[in-house]
Amino acid sequence: MPQYEVEITGESPQRLRARNVEDAVRRAGLAEATVEDDPDLHGWHAVTASGEEVARVREHNRMRFRRD
């Protein structure tokens, strides 16, 4: 099962195992939130609730920061 990084506003990021982005947001405790479809340059998807951004989520890729 893939891992996702979820960063709730004002908290440190956490890694969760989930089937997809929406499942990761739900496992982080944000059941009423919606996930934006378009990621930003670094792969983060905005998570909104009641019209304001409450968190962001992206797929955790161990090789992203690897230097050759």
C-alpha positions in Angstrom: 0.0 0.0 0.0 1.5 3.4 -0.9 2.4 6.0 1.6 1.2 9.6 1.7 2.4 12.7 3.5 -0.3 14.7 5.1 0.5 18.2 6.5 -2.4 19.7 8.5 -2.1 23.5 8.9 0.0 24.3 12.0 1.1 20.7 12.6 4.1 18.7 11.5 3.7 16.4 8.5 2.8 12.8 9.1 3.1 9.7 6.9 0.1 7.4 6.4 -0.5 4.3 4.4 -3.6 4.6 2.3 -5.0 3.4 -1.0 -5.3 6.9 -2.5 -5.1 10.6 -1.7 -8.7 10.9 -0.5 -8.2 7.8 1.8 -5.1 9.4 3.3 -7.0 12.6 4.1 -9.8 10.6 5.7 -7.3 8.6 7.8 -5.7 11.9 9.0 -9.1 12.9 10.5 -10.3 15.3 7.9 -13.5 13.5 6.8 -15.4 16.6 5.7 -12.5 17.9 3.5 -12.1 17.8 -0.2 -8.9 17.3 -2.2 -7.9 19.6 -5.1 -7.2 17.7 -8.3 -4.2 19.7 -9.6 -1.0 19.4 -7.5 1.5 22.2 -7.2 5.1 22.1 -8.5 6.2 19.9 -5.6 3.3 17.4 -5.8 1.2 18.8 -3.0 -2.6 18.7 -3.3 -4.5 21.3 -1.4 -7.1 20.0 1.1 -10.1 22.4 1.6 -12.9 22.5 4.1 -15.6 25.2 4.2 -13.8 27.1 1.4 -10.4 27.4 3.1 -7.2 25.4 2.9 -6.8 23.2 6.0 -4.1 20.8 4.9 -2.1 19.5 2.0 -1.2 16.0 0.9 1.2 14.3 -1.5 2.4 10.8 -2.3 5.6 10.0 -0.3 8.3 9.0 -2.6 11.5 7.8 -0.9 13.6 8.4 -4.0 12.4 12.1 -4.4 15.3 13.6 -2.4 18.0 11.0 -3.4 21.2 12.5 -4.7 23.2 10.5 -7.2 
